[in-house]
Amino acid sequence: MATANWQSDQPTNLNYLSPVNFDLLIKKLPKTRYFCVGATLPGINASEAIHSTTLAIQSYLPGDRITFDPLVVRFVVDEDMKNYQEIYNWIMQLGPGMDTDDFQTLTNTKGNPKGWLSDSDYEEMYSDATLVINTSSNNPNLFFRFEDCFPTSLGAVELATDASEVEYVVADLTLRYTLFKVSTKS
């Protein structure tokens, strides 16, 4: 018979996670970092397989796919719109939005006579990001590292002269990534 160990079964930290104690670091978007007002830690989904039996009961087994929801970030747009522009330019270069030179400039393939992309050229297309979750004392506690991020959506900016009070402009940024990992060390 198993015995309960009441001391080891008790939580050691009784503080709740505060939704305001976080920091977001995105290498390619330094101006967005200081205006970040929200981030949604993405969900992770595992597929399932149906296990049929000769009975009328179906059971489930773990599947063979893991998918991640996108990383969604909310930021206040600065007066010069510098943070909005850095995201806009990144998306347009990935497109290419204006002309094919944008993508060549981003990946540095102009210097390549054959125009082929090397591994180092691909690195310019992506940026790693880290969502730092802080303790109630505002000390770094957990690090969620997102590898190979790239923007898929830059939200609309709403401007209105009929507002009764000044509410600063907020925009959403959606990022896709390859994988995210959790660690307790920076």
N, C-alpha and C positions, 0 to 999 in steps of 0.2 A: 504494500500500500504506500502511495506517495505521501510525503509530508509537506505541508506548506511552510515556506520560509518567508514569514511576514516581513522581515526586514529587507530582503532582496527584491521582493515583489512590489515595493513601494516606489513611486517615482522620485527621482532625486532633484528634479527641477519642477517647481509648482507654478512657474510663471507661464502665462499664456503668450502666444505669438502675437505680436503687435503688427497690424497691417501698414504702419507708417515707418517702421524701422527697416529700410532696405536701401540698397544702392545698385544702380545698373551701370555696368561698364561695357561699352561697345567701342572697340578699337577704331573703327572707321567713322564713328559718329561722336567725336569729342564734344561738340556743341550741344548735342541732344542730352547728354548725361546730366548737366546741371539743371535742366528744366523738366526732368522726368518726374511726373506726379503719380504715376501708376504703372504697374506691371502685373500681368496675370501669369502665374506659374503654370505652365502648360500641363494638361492631362497626359497620361500615358495609357495606351490601350493595348491589350494582348488579345490576339484572335483566339477563337475556340473552335474545336471540331466536335461534331455530333458523333456520339458513339451509339450506334443502333444495336439493339439486342433482339432476340427472338420474342421477348415480351413486349408489351405495349409501352414500355418505358424507354425513353431516350435519355442518355446521360451525356455529359460534356467532358471533354478533355482539353488540356491546354493546346492551343494551336501553334503555328510556326511563324507568326508575324507579330511584330511590335510596331505600333505607330505612335507618333507624338503629335499632339495638337500644336498649332503655331504659337509662337511667343508674341503676345500682344502688349505693346507699350503705349502709354498715354503721356504726352508731354505738352507743356505750355509753349506756344510759339513765341519766340522772342521778337521784340519790336522790329529788328532788321530782317527777321525771317531767316537768319543764318542757319538755324537748326533744321528748318523746313527745307531750305535749299540744299543742304548736304545730303539729305535723304532723297530729294527729288533728283539731284545729279547722279546719285548712285543708281537709282532705278533707270534713268534715261540712258546711262552708259551700259547697263546690262541689256537693254532692249534690242538693239540700239534705237534710241528714241528719235534723235534728229537725223543722224547719218551714221554710216558704218565706221567713221573715224572715232566715234565715242567709244565703241567697244574695243577698238584697237588701242586707243589711249589708255583705257582702263587696264587691259591685260598686257600692255607694253609689247604688242606684236608688230608694231610699225618697224622696229629694228630687225625683225626676223624676215629675211628675204623670201622664205617660203610661206610665211604667214601661219605656220603651225604653232599651236599652243603647247608650251612646255608646262611642267608641274608648277614652276614658279609663277608663270603667267596666270594660272588658275587661282593662285592664292590672292591675287588682287581683286578677284570677283567676290570673295567671301570675307567675312570678318568674324572672329570669335567674340562672344559676349559672355559676361559673367553677371549673374544676379546674386548679390550679396545680401543674405538675411542677417540682420543684426539682433543682438540680445536686447532686453529691456534697458540695459545700460548703454545701448548704442555701440556695442563692440561686435566686430564680425564674428559670426557663429557658424553659418553654413554657406557654402559656395556652390551655386548651380552653374556649371560651365556648358555653354551651348557652342558646339563646333560647327564651323562652316555656315554661318548665318548669311542670309541674303534677304533683302526686302521684297515682299510680294504685294504690299498695299500701303499706301500713304493716304490717310483719311482726309476727308473734306475739311476745309476751313470755312466756318460760317461767320460772316460779317453782317451786322445789322445796326441801323441807326435808330431803331425804335425800341431799344432796350431801356428798361427803367433804371437799371444800375449797371455799372461796368463789370462784366464778367470776361476775364481774359480768355483769349482764343486757345483752345485745346485741340490737339490732333492725335489721331491714333496711327501707330506704325505696326504692321504685321510682318513678322520675320519667320522664315522657314529655316531649318537647320538639319544637320545630319543626325546628331545625337546630343543628348545632354547627360552630364554626369554630376553626381553629388559628392562633395567632399567637405571635410571640416578644416582643411588647410588651404591657405591662399597659394 
